[in-house]
């Protein structure tokens, strides 16, 4: 009787251990490379990290970009100081995109738009413009090959996106580090997730 319980316990633990990697893959969030910069105390400060999640909401024909500035930190206090005032809430940009299929690209395999949307950040909402280029991924590329495995994100389309915002529009200039200069954001080879 004891051997049967031990065998069941071992079998159950083995199933948990074997399924753990698949649970991690199912919960993996695909973040896009994000660049941010501004002037702080007269010097240019910047960071490059995987911090943006990009979604295409087919139902609303809307592009949604969520940036978690906490993920922009490198772990060195003196280099991360200017980011502290930005890390309390996610930066969420939503904008309608022209009707049509993102996969129906032009002959040059690029579609460029100026998007007009809104940002929600630090408890405030403000109008925001952004420039975006959708482009086709090379079939031999790493993202293309990985994305054909699951259907959670587009396997042929990526994007570059850029915009800037002013700290005063979101009350960030009143926080302890008093960021005042424009903050530029760029996302390169963004992975578009399906909403």
Buried (B, 14 or more C-beta within 10 A) or exposed (E): EEEEEEEEEEEEEEEEEEEEEEEEEEEEEBBBBBBBBBBBEEEEBEBBBBBBBBBBBEEEEBBBBBBBBBBBBEEEEEEBBBBBBBBEBBBBBBBEBEEEEBEEBEEEEEBEBEBEBEBBBBEEEBEBEBEBBBBBBEEEEEBBEEBEEEEBBBBBBBBBBBBBBBBEBBEBBEBEBEBBBEBBBBBBEBBBBEE
